[in-house]
Amino acid sequence: MTARDEEESARLDPTLPTVEKPQPEERTGLLHPVFFILAWIALSSGLILFNKQILGHTSFSFPIFLTTWHLTFATIMTQILARFTGLLDGRRKVKMTGRLYLRAIVPIGVFFSLSLICGNVTYLYLSVPFIQMLKATTPVVILLLSWAFHLEPVNLRQFANVCIIVLGVMISCFGEVDFVLIGVLYQIGGIVFEAVRLVMVQRLLSSDEFNMDPLVSLYYFAPVCALMNGAVAMAVELPRLKLDDIWNVGVGVLLANATVAFLLNISVVFLISRTSSLMMRLCGILKDILIVISSMILWHSPVTSMQAGGYGISLLGLVYYMLGYDRVVGYASRAGGVINAYHAKNRVRSVAVLIMSVFAIVLVITAVLAVNYAPERIDQLKSWIYYTTTGDDTS
C-alpha cells in the first residue's frame, strides 16, 4: 500500500477529525488484530443503535444535549488520560499555539460540531437503515469539495466511480417507505458539514508537524465542540429540558452512552495502529450492513427490496472506489489461491466451512425477510430469548 493510498483512505474516513494515519506500531501485542476489528465494529454499531434507542424509542428528544454530553465527557476523559496515561503523549509532537488554535482548530471544530448536531437530530426522523444508506454519499461529497478547493485534480474516472455510489443511494431513496424530508435535509447537512470539516483538516493541518492520531485530535477538538453544542443546546433545547426527562431516560444510561462513544475513539487508535485506515474503511462497510440488519430485527425498520438493491450498488461502488480495479482483481486472485490451497490440504474441513457459510447466509437472509413478512415470529423469538435469559414471562 503506497503512502498516497493511506492518505486517501484516512481522508475518506468520516468518523474522527484525524489528519493522517499514525505510523503503525509493532504488531507484537498479546491481542490479535481481529480483536480490535471486532471491538471497533461492536462499539461503532453499538453507539449508533444506542443513540437511536435513546432518541427514537424513548421520550428523550434532545439530540443536541446528548451530543453536548458526549463531548463534555470526552473532554473530561481526555484531560484525565493526558495526565495519568501515555495514550495522549502524541500531543507533545504537535506545535500548538494560540494563533493556530483559533485559525485552524476552532473553525474545524465548528464544522465537526455542526455535523454531530445534524447527525443526531436525524435520528428523530429517519430509520437507522435509511440513515446508513444516505451516509454512503460521504466520500462523494468529500471528493467534490476536494476538487472545488483545488486539493486534487479533477479525475473523470473517479467521477464515474462515485456516480455509481450516487445511483445506488438514489435508488434507496426511491424505495424508502418512511421518507421524511426534514430528516433527509438534516442528514444531508451533516454529510456536507462533515465533508467540509475533513477538507479543512486536509487543507489547514496537512503538514507533518500537525500529525495527530484520533485521540489527540479529540483532545483538541472536544472542548471547542462541547462549548458550541452547549450554546446551541441552551438556545434550542434547554428551555424545554426538565430534570424528569433525564431521570426518565436514566443517568446510568446516559453515562453508559457517553462511555461507549469515548471507548469508540480509543478503539480507533488501536485499530489503525494494528491494521490500517483502509482496513478500517472496509470494516466500516461490514459494520454498516450489520447495523441495517440489527435495526430491522430490533425495531422492525422497513427495508424494501429496491432499497436493498440500491444500497448493495452503493457499497460495491464504495469498495471499488476505495480499492480500484487493480486491487480488486489482485485481492480476488489472492483469495482464490488461498481457498484452493486450503481445499487441497483440507477437503473435508473446507466442505464443512462451505456448508456453514451457506447456512449462515441463508439464516441472515431469512432473518431479514422475517422482519418484513413475519414480524410476529420475530416478536415471539425475542420473548423466548428474554424468558430464557431472565426467567420473566411478563414481556
N, C-alpha and C positions, 0 to 999 in steps of 0.2 A: 504494500500500500504506500503510495507516494505521500509526501508532505502536503501537496495540494489537495489530494483526496481527503486527508484527515481534516484539513481546514474547512473544506466544503461540507463535510459531514457535521462538524461542530457548528458551522454557521446555520445549517438547516435544522438544528435541534431546537425546538421551540420551548423547551422545558425550563431552562435556567439562564441567567444572564452571564454566561461564560464568554470569555474572549476567544480562547482556543484551547485545544486539548492539552492537559498537562502531560509531561513526559512519562511514559509508562514506568512503573516501578518493577523491581524484580519480582517475578511471579513464583516466589518460593514460599508463600504463606501456607498455613495449615489448611485453609479452606480453598476448595476448587472454585475456579471462576464461575462454574454453573450455579454455585450457591448465590453469588452476588447477582447473577442474571435473574434467578428466581426471586430473590429478595426485592430487587428493583421492580419487577413485574407485579409482585404481590402488593408492594407499598403504593406504587403508582395507580394501579387499577383500584386498589382498596380505597385510596383517598378520593378518587372520582365517585365511586359508589357511595362512600361515606358522606361526601358533600351533597350528593343527590338525595340521600336518605334524610338528611337534616333539612335541606331547603325545599325539597319537593314532596316529602311524605310526612312532614310534621307541620305544626302551626308556626314554626320559626321561619319567617320570611324576611330575613335581614342578611342578604348575601354580602353587602359591603362591610357590615360589622364583623361577619365571620372572617372575611379576608383580612381586616384590620387585626383581629385577634391572632390569626396565623402569623402575620408579620411581626406583631409585638412579641409573640412567643419566640419567633426566630431571632429577633434582635436580642432578647434576654439570653437565649441559649448560646448564640454565637459569642456574646461577651464572656459568658462563663467558660466556654471551650477555649477561647483565646487566652484566658488567664490560667487555666488549670490543666490544659492538654496541649499536645503538639499538633492537633489537626489543622490549626489555622496558622502554623508557622510560615506558610507561603505568603502571608500578608507582608512580611518583612522585606520581601523582594519587590514589592510594589512601591514606587516612589510617589506616594500620595501626598498632595499638597492641598491647601485650602482652595487655591485657584482652580486646580484640576478637579477637585470635588464639585465645585459649583459649575464648572464648564462642562463636565462630562457625566459624573455620577448622578447629579441631581436631574438633568434632562432625561437621561436614560431611565432613571428610577421613576420619573413621572409616567413615561410610556409603559414601563413594566407594571406600575400600579393600575393604570387605565385598563391594561389587558386583563389583569386579575379581576378587577371590578366587573368588567363586561362578561368575562368567562363565568364568574359565579352567579351573576344576575340571570344568565341564560338558563341555569338550572330551574328557575321558576316557571319557564315557559315551554321548554323543549325536552323531549325524551333523551336519555343518555345515548342510545344508538344514533339518533339523528345528529346530536352534537359531535360525536366522534366522526361521523361522515363529513360534516362540514369542516372539521379540523384538518381533513386530508388536503385542503387547499392551501395550508400554511406555506409549504415550500414554493408554491406558485407565486404567492404574493411577495415572498422574500426575493425570489428571482426577478420579478418585475421591478421592485424597488431598487435592487442592485443595479439593474440597467438604468433606471431613472437617475440614480446618484453617480452613475459612471464608475461604479466599483468593479464592474465586469463588462466585457464587450458583448454586444448583442449576438446571440447564437441561435440561428433558426432551428437547428437540430434540438437544442434544449427546449425551445418554444414548442416544437411539435410534441416533445415528450410530456410537457406539462399540460398540453391540450387534452391528452388522454385522461389525466387526473381530473381536469375540469369537467370533461364529458361525463365521467363516472359520477361525480358529485351532482351534476345537473340531473342525471337520471334518478339519483337517490332523492333529490328534492321533489321531482315529479311524482315519485312513488310514496312520499311521506303522507301518512294518514292524518296526524295531528300537526299540521303546518300552522305555526303561529308567526306572523310576520314580524312582530316586535322582538320575539325571541331570536329569529334569524338575523335581524339587524344588529342586535346586541352581540351575537356570535361573530358576525362579520366585523363589527367594530373591534372585538377582542383580537381577532386574527390580524387585522390591519395594524393595530397598536403593537401587537407582539412582533410583527414583521418590521415595523419602523424601529422598534427597540433593538432588534438584532442587527439591523443595518447600521444604526448609530453606534452600536458596540464595535462593529467591524470598522467603521469609518474613524471613530474617535480614539478607540483603545486597541489598535491593531499592532502596536509595536511590542517588542519583547519585554520592555521594562514594565508593561502593564499586563503581563500574562497572569491571569487569575484562574484558579480552579473554581468549581461551582460553590464550594463552601466559603471561600474567601470573597467571592462575588456577593454571596448572600450577606456576609459580614458588613459590606459597604452599602449594599442596596436596601436591605431590610429596614433600617431606620428611616430612610427617605420615604419609602413606600408606606410604612406604617403611619408616618405623620400625614401624608397626603390622603391615604384612605381614611384615616381618622377624621380629617377635616371634612371629607365628603360624607362620611357616616354621620357626623354631628349635624350637618345641614339637611340630610335626606332622611336618615333612619332613626337617629336618637330621639327626636321629638315624639315618636310613637313607640319606642322601645321601652318596655317595662321589665322590672325585675322578675315578674311572673313568667315572662317569655323565656328568660334564661333558666329559671328554675324548672320550667316545664320540659325544656329540651334536656336539661341536666348539666350541671357544672362538670361532672365527670366525663360526660360525652364530649363536651367542648374541649376539655383538656386532652382527651384521647385523640380527638380530631386534629388538634394542633400538633400533638406528638407525632402522629402519622405523617403529617405534612413535613415536619422537620426531619424525621428519620428518612423520608424520601430524598431530601437534599444530601444527607450523609451517604445514602446508598449510591447516589450518582457518582460521588467521588471515588468510592471503591470500585464501582462497575467500570468506570472509564480507566482507572489505573490498572485493573486486572484484564481488561479486554481492549476496547477502543470505542470512540464515539460513533463509528459506523455500526459496530455491533449493537450499540445502544439504540440506534435508529431502527435497525432491523428487528430487534426485540420489541421495540415500540409498536411495530405493526402487529406482532403476535398479541401484545398487550391490548391493543385496540379491539382486536377480534374477540378476545376473552371478555372485555368489558361489554361489548354488544351482546354477546350470548348471556352473560351474567345478568344484565339488565332485563333481557327478555324473560329469563327464568324467575328472577326475584320480583319484578313488578309487572310482568306481562306486557312490557313495552312492545307495541306493534311494529313489526318489520315486514314489509311486503316483499314479494319475490322480485319486483322491479328494483326496490331499494337494495336488496342483497346483491343483485346483479350489478347495479351501478357502483356499489361500494367495492365489489370484487374488482371491477375495472380500475377504480381509483387506486386500490392497493397494488395491483400489478403494475400500473403506471408509476407508482411511487417507488417500488422496488427497482424497476428498470431505470428510473431517473437517478436513483442513488448509486446503483452499481454500474450501469452502462452495459452495452451489448457484450463487450469482450469479457467482462467479469461474469455476467450471467452465464455465458457459454462455458467459461472456464470452470466456474463452480459446479455447473451441471455435469460437465465431463468428469471432474474430480469426484463428485458424489457418486456418479455411476460406476467409476472404477473402484471406489471403496466398497460399494454394495456388492459388486461382482466378486471382489476378492473375499469378502466376508461370506458370501453364499458358497463359494468354492470350498472354504475351510469348514463351514458350519451349516450344512444343508438343512438339517432338522431344525436347528435353532432359528435359522433365517426364515424358514417357513412358518414357525411359531410366531416370530415377530411380525411377519406379514399379516397373519391371521388376526393377531391382537390389534394391529394398526387399523385394519379394515373394520374390525369390531368397534374400535374407539371412534372412527369416523362415522360409522352408522349410528352409534349411540349419540354423538353430538348432533347429527342431522335430525335424528328422532326427537331429541330434546328441544331443538329449535322449532321444529314443526309442531310439537305438542303445545308450545306456548300459544300459537295462533289457532290450532284446530282442536285441542283438548285441554283447555285451561283448568277444567275441573280435576283432571288427573294430576296436574302439577300441584294443585292445592292439596289433594289427598296425599301426595308424596311428601310435601312439606309438613303436613300434620303428622304423618308417620315418623318422619325424621325427628320432629320436635318431641313426639311422645317417647320414642326410644331413647333419646338423649336426656330428657328431663323427667320422664315418668308422669308428666302433667297432661291429662286428656281434656283440658278445658279449651284448647286452642281451636 
